[in-house]
């Protein structure tokens, strides 16, 4: 699908999570998402950015405005070179956490978006892609 | 490091979160509020989140923690001013903040705290009879 805009942002410190939220908000407004959808995708981005930082040891996000069949959307790809996830099924379950969170990050982010995919294996890092369409 | 200001208002503490908080700022607020409840003998905590465009699981957990800790320290926490889009998103995220008292705005939140104080003073008076 065609990409009309691409931004990259490193996720290295907790201020970067705030920057990811701001960037996601900016792109959501540009695409014309309604306020509730904006809030959902920004919240999902916040959860995933924190995962990248806390569990992946930092990484980056690629934020894009994409078009498909006359629809526009925001697509975010979070990538880290951290330890990876051995059991993705388990990681997506509410209440599962290996850290200090509530275990709502991955499953919650999935529920807040139209598209969600995750690629991860121990030792290779994690890549999570989400999209929200107008 | 930045801090969120905490105002004293009678025997209640008032916090208005005006900035997009990073995680350390949220954790600092939790710690600051806990010590201020004790040092000010506060009976209520009012947290105004009307300026917050996003409440994710970390900030949600912070609100939950503040409510739980303040309850143990005999103070009531009321969260006010949540935006409708934030409320919808929180529920979908799976965070229904069951331990947190909420009110639509600062006025109603203050009324809740005062009602509770009036109730407990009446109880005290009963005890003396």
Interface residues (C-beta under 8 A of the other chain):
Chain A: X14 X15 X17 X18 X21 X22 X25 X35 X36 X38 X39 X40 X42 X43 X46 X47 X50 X94 X101 X102 X104 X105 X107 X108 X111 X112
Chain B: X20 X21 X22 X23 X24 X53 X54 X55 X56 X57 X58 X60 X61 X83 X84 X85 X86 X88 X89 X92 X93 X94 X95
